[in-house]
């Protein structure tokens, strides 16, 4: 099990990279399939946000891991 401080580093890095990815998509005006990429990004972001409540609060481990 990693030390506690590692979680802050990992989550900060993860959300920084997510923000950079979104910025790249938003600035890619005129790019082919940009709308599809934005839709998929939004979908994965919603699933990402839903994971913690499903796993920790609702104790729906199998649903969270599927």
SVG drawing of the C-alpha trace seen along z (x, -y; Angstrom):
<svg xmlns="http://www.w3.org/2000/svg" viewBox="-26 -27 30 34">
<polyline fill="none" stroke="black" stroke-width="0.4" points="0.0,0.0 1.5,-3.4 2.0,-6.1 -0.9,-8.5 0.8,-11.5 1.0,-9.5 -2.7,-9.7 -2.6,-13.5 0.1,-13.4 -1.7,-10.8 -5.1,-12.6 -3.5,-16.0 -1.6,-14.6 -4.7,-12.9 -6.9,-15.9 -4.2,-18.2 -3.8,-15.8 -7.6,-15.7 -7.7,-19.5 -4.9,-19.6 -6.7,-17.1 -10.0,-19.1 -8.1,-22.3 -6.6,-20.5 -10.0,-19.4 -11.5,-22.8 -8.8,-24.5 -8.9,-22.0 -11.6,-24.0 -12.2,-22.6 -10.6,-19.2 -12.4,-16.2 -14.4,-14.3 -13.9,-17.0 -17.5,-16.8 -17.3,-13.0 -14.1,-13.4 -15.8,-16.0 -18.8,-13.8 -16.6,-10.8 -14.6,-13.0 -17.7,-14.2 -19.0,-10.6 -15.8,-9.3 -15.7,-12.3 -19.2,-11.5 -18.3,-7.9 -15.1,-8.9 -17.1,-11.2 -19.7,-8.5 -17.1,-5.9 -16.3,-7.1 -20.0,-7.4 -20.8,-4.0 -17.7,-2.3 -17.4,-4.0 -20.8,-5.4 -23.2,-2.9 -20.9,0.1 -21.7,1.2 -18.3,2.7 -19.3,4.9 -21.1,2.1 -18.2,-0.4 -15.7,2.1 -17.7,3.0"/>
</svg>
